[in-house]
Amino acid sequence: MKKIGLKNPKGKLRWHLVFPFIPDFIDIVKVMEHGADKYAEDNWMENVTERPMYYRDATLRHLTSYIIGEKKDNDSGLPTLAHVICSLLIMMWRDRSKNEKTTRRTCSM
C-alpha cells in the first residue's frame, strides 16, 4: 500500500481561492491594454509617480459610475469595476514601489 505524505499548506499562498476570478482578470488585462493603446504602454508608471491624485480621481469616477448604474465603461466598453480595480492596482504598485527601483517588467514579488 502506497503511503500518502502530508503537506502543510500553512503560511503558503492558496491560489485556488482566486481561480473563479480568472475571467475578471482577463477584463483587467483588457483595461490595461486599452490604456496602453489610448496613451502609451507603461504611461501609467510616470503618471502615478508624478500625479498620484490622477488615479484616486479615476478610481472614484469609475466607482461612482458603477454605483449609478454604469456596468460598462462608455469609452472602452469594458466592465466599469475592471477600471476601478486597475486604478487600485496602480495605486498599490505605487505604494509598494515608492522606495524600490521597480518597473512592471522587473517587479519583485
Secondary structure, 3 states (H helix, E strand, C coil): CCCCCCCCCCCCCCHHHCHHHHHHHHHHHHHHHHHHHHCCCCHHHHHHHHCCHHHHHHHHHHHHHHHCCCCECCCCCCEHHHHHHHHHHHHHHHHHHCCCCCCCCCCCC
